[in-house]
Amino acid sequence: DRLVTAAADGEDRAVEAALRPKDLAEFIGQERVREQLSLVLQAARQRGATPDHVLLSGPPGLGKTTLSMIIAAEMNAPIRITSGPAIQHAGDLAAILSSLTEGEVLFLDEIHRMSRPAEEMLYMAMEDFRVDVIVGKGPGATAIPLELPPFTLVGATTRAGLLPPPLRDRFGFTGHMEFYAPAELERVLHRSARLLDLDIDPAGAAEIAGRSRGTPRIANRLLRRVRDYAQVKHDGRITPEIAAQALDVYEVDGRGLDRLDRAVLDVLLRLFGGGPVGLSTLAVAVGEESETVEEVAEPFLVREGLLARTPRGRIATAAAWQHLGLTPPAAPPG
Ligand code: ATP
């Protein structure tokens, strides 16, 4: 229920379909991945061939699903969407693979979470466009080879390093997705505002972009909350003042920290003088589970240079004191 989480909720999914860029030219930012991918696709089109398998790695909400749909659209090919956790048995994967049509794009989200037997089946499918379907059990089991039409696998993972090397090596191209710069998020916001028929000031878009944690999904979500506020409290126009007021109501601060992020920093600074303090002590003081603090709040605080993890515990940086408007204690004499 956090407004600044990068994972998609139901409302996101409903709106995202309408906000997805449809081709590479419309896709904002990620210049390097876009250029590399454009070459891969153009070359495949010229050869009349199916493009190499593509691996997209990067944090959630940066546009991996969107890019996979663009790959299919650019190749004029259908797309099948599934995910690692949905494929528990090799048979699940065999069923999907054997129903693919020639040139189809298979998008496999969270590919690092596939089961081992399915993963091994995928190796052969990617390399030889063939799977061995095992029929029967025990000593009487037989492998029936099944030819597959050429297809393009687009795998998505939050960390390419999590993939076993034999799987990673079977991708012809890996695109590393980066967090978006504020100016790129402003362009995402202007585009979304146009599609949602909203009236937004350039400075209003900048205000929202600065709070969006480098993530288009979060930018689009904050835009919808600001839209509600502008519509209910004002005349609908999104100015920087209205954007700031709206996001203050939702406790997303000027840098994109939410209530939990600020609570962690606040406790670290006020109660523990900036640390070092152990994770579990910090979590108890905030009233959260250690995992929540470690997995939900800390990654962004570390990325923002507000908190550091050291062997002696968590410490706040000078930027953290500044962000919360507090003065660090004077260093002890000597
Ligand atoms: P997850 O892995 O969590 O599913 P994802 O990386 O696949 O996330 P998408 O679902 O592709 O993310 O993108 C999230 C939303 O952000 C979509 O609504 C999409 O419209 C928007 N978006 C992502 N990247 C861009 C972009 N480059 N330009 C414009 N909009 C974008």
Boltz pocket constraint, residues with backbone or C-beta under 6 A from the ligand:
constraints:
  - pocket:
      binder: B
      contacts: [[A, 6], [A, 7], [A, 8], [A, 12], [A, 15], [A, 16], [A, 17], [A, 19], [A, 20], [A, 21], [A, 26], [A, 27], [A, 28], [A, 29], [A, 59], [A, 60], [A, 61], [A, 62], [A, 63], [A, 64], [A, 65], [A, 66], [A, 67], [A, 109], [A, 156], [A, 188], [A, 216], [A, 217], [A, 220]]
      max_distance: 6.0
